[in-house]
Amino acid sequence: MARSDVQLMLDVKSGDDSSFELLLRKYRTPVVNFLYRMVRDTAAAEDLAQEVFLRVYRARGQYLPAAKFTTWMFRIATNLALNALRDGRYRKMEISIDQSLVDCSGDGANEQPALEIADRQPSIEFELIRRDRADLIRRAVESLPEKQRAAVLLHKYQEMDYDEIAGILGCSESALKSLLFRAYETLRVELAPLVYAAQASRPGK
């Protein structure tokens, strides 16, 4: 039977470095991807991820399974990313967000229809439209307050539950729901023209 993350970390605490290697292989890519979406720089994301796992390893002796391992790990990653952004080290970096955020709400309800394209091979015109849409989405997310941005990324891309994200951000679950509600409402207002254009382009419109 495969060991849980908590058991692996407890084994690391007991001196089993091979268990840390298993955790590193399992979570390196998700952590790097999250950090990349926060700071929008590959090298910076790699550096910050290395720092995340270094801190995890250094704290092995004090590790207590009071929360999920991922909550603990992403709390470290989020704090490092927020501190880096607030220090101004990556202020010029961009956030990469996919189109699905346009159709997203805090509870997954009220989804908007996606743009339907009959031709499987996108035309040059469609490619230009897609890039314009991606750029608008990127800038809308980039304009969110940093904590709202982190909450959206953890919710949308890491698919974490409210209680886990609340633990990562150090707030109550109700405060997190309010944070996500404000973030998604801001995105919905900012991206309303995209939703309208997608609806208007549907067959029969």
C-alpha positions in Angstrom: 0.0 0.0 0.0 1.3 3.4 -0.9 2.2 5.6 2.0 0.3 8.9 2.5 2.0 12.3 2.2 1.8 12.6 6.0 3.4 9.2 6.5 6.1 10.1 4.0 6.9 13.3 5.8 6.9 11.5 9.2 9.4 9.1 7.7 11.5 12.0 6.5 11.4 13.3 10.1 12.7 10.0 11.2 15.7 10.3 8.8 14.5 8.6 5.7 15.7 10.9 2.9 14.3 8.6 0.2 10.8 9.5 1.4 11.6 13.1 0.8 12.7 12.3 -2.8 9.3 10.7 -3.3 7.5 13.9 -2.1 9.8 16.0 -4.3 9.0 14.0 -7.4 5.3 14.1 -6.6 5.0 17.8 -5.9 7.8 19.6 -7.7 5.8 20.2 -10.9 2.6 21.4 -9.2 4.6 23.8 -7.0 6.6 25.1 -9.9 3.5 25.6 -12.0 1.8 27.5 -9.1 4.8 29.7 -8.6 5.1 30.4 -12.3 1.5 31.6 -12.4 2.3 33.9 -9.5 5.5 35.4 -10.8 5.4 34.6 -14.5 9.0 33.8 -14.8 10.4 30.3 -15.3 13.7 30.8 -13.6 12.2 32.6 -10.7 9.6 29.9 -10.2 12.3 27.2 -10.2 14.3 29.2 -7.6 11.3 29.7 -5.4 10.3 26.1 -5.7 13.8 25.0 -4.6 13.5 27.3 -1.6 10.1 25.8 -0.8 11.5 22.2 -0.7 14.6 23.4 1.1 12.4 24.9 3.9 10.2 21.7 4.0 13.3 19.6 4.5 14.9 21.9 7.1 11.6 21.9 9.1 11.3 18.1 9.0 12.3 17.9 12.7 9.4 20.1 13.7 6.8 18.6 11.4 3.5 17.7 13.0 0.7 16.1 11.0 -1.8 18.7 12.2 -2.9 19.5 8.7 -2.5 18.0 5.2 1.0 18.0 3.9 -0.1 20.0 0.8 -1.6 22.7 3.0 1.7 23.1 4.8 3.7 23.0 1.6 1.6 25.4 -0.4 1.5 27.8 2.6 5.3 28.0 2.3 5.0 28.4 -1.5 2.3 31.1 -1.2 4.2 33.1 1.4 7.4 33.0 -0.6 5.6 34.1 -3.8 3.7 36.9 -2.0 6.8 38.1 -0.3 8.7 38.1 -3.6 6.0 40.1 -5.3 5.7 42.6 -2.5 9.5 43.1 -2.5 9.1 44.1 -6.1 11.4 41.4 -7.5 8.9 40.2 -10.0 6.6 43.2 -10.4 7.1 43.2 -14.2 6.2 39.5 -14.6 2.9 38.5 -16.0 0.3 36.0 -14.9 -0.7 33.2 -17.2 -4.4 32.2 -16.9 -6.5 30.1 -19.3 -9.8 31.0 -20.8 -11.7 28.8 -18.3 -11.5 31.6 -15.7 -14.1 33.5 -17.7 -16.6 30.8 -17.0 -15.7 30.3 -13.4 -17.5 31.3 -10.2 -16.7 30.8 -6.6 -19.0 27.8 -6.4 -18.8 26.6 -10.0 -22.3 27.7 -10.8 -23.6 29.9 -13.6 -21.1 28.7 -16.1 -21.0 30.5 -19.4 -20.9 28.7 -22.8 -17.6 28.5 -24.5 -16.9 29.9 -27.9 -17.8 27.2 -30.5 -15.6 26.8 -33.5 -16.7 24.4 -36.2 -13.3 24.1 -37.9 -10.9 22.0 -36.0 -7.9 23.9 -37.4 -8.1 27.5 -36.0 -7.9 30.2 -38.6 -5.4 33.1 -38.3 -8.3 35.3 -37.3 -9.4 33.0 -34.6 -5.8 32.7 -33.3 -5.6 36.5 -33.1 -8.9 36.6 -31.2 -7.7 33.8 -28.9 -4.5 35.7 -28.1 -6.5 38.9 -27.4 -8.8 37.0 -25.1 -5.9 35.4 -23.2 -4.2 38.8 -22.8 -7.4 40.4 -21.4 -7.8 37.5 -19.0 -4.1 37.7 -17.9 -4.3 41.4 -17.3 -7.6 41.0 -15.3 -6.1 38.4 -13.0 -2.9 40.3 -12.8 -4.8 43.3 -11.5 -6.3 41.3 -8.6 -4.9 42.0 -5.1 -2.1 39.5 -4.5 -4.0 37.4 -1.9 -7.1 37.2 -4.2 -4.8 36.1 -7.0 -3.3 33.3 -4.9 -6.7 32.2 -3.8 -7.9 32.0 -7.4 -4.9 30.0 -8.5 -5.2 27.6 -5.6 -8.9 27.1 -6.2 -8.8 27.0 -10.0 -5.6 25.3 -10.8 -4.7 23.2 -7.7 -8.4 22.4 -7.2 -8.1 22.7 -3.5 -11.1 22.7 -1.1 -12.0 25.9 0.8 -10.7 24.6 4.1 -7.3 23.8 2.7 -6.9 27.2 0.9 -8.0 28.9 4.1 -5.3 27.1 6.0 -2.7 28.1 3.4 -3.7 31.8 3.4 -4.2 31.8 7.2 -7.8 32.9 7.2 -11.2 31.5 8.1 -13.2 29.5 5.6 -15.9 32.2 5.5 -13.2 34.9 4.9 -11.8 32.8 2.1 -15.2 32.5 0.5 -15.6 36.2 0.7 -12.1 36.7 -0.8 -12.9 34.3 -3.7 -16.3 35.9 -4.3 -14.8 39.3 -4.6 -12.1 38.0 -6.9 -14.5 36.2 -9.2 -16.9 39.1 -9.3 -14.1 41.4 -10.3 -13.0 39.0 -13.0 -16.6 38.7 -14.2 -17.0 42.4 -14.5 -13.6 42.9 -16.2 -14.2 40.0 -18.6 -17.9 40.7 -19.3 -17.1 41.8 -22.9 -15.5 38.4 -23.6 -18.5 36.5 -22.3 -20.8 38.7 -24.4 -18.7 38.1 -27.5 -18.6 34.4 -26.9 -22.4 34.3 -26.5 -23.0 36.5 -29.6 -20.8 34.3 -31.7 -22.8 31.1 -31.0 -24.8 29.7 -33.9 -28.3 31.1 -34.1 -27.3 34.4 -32.5 
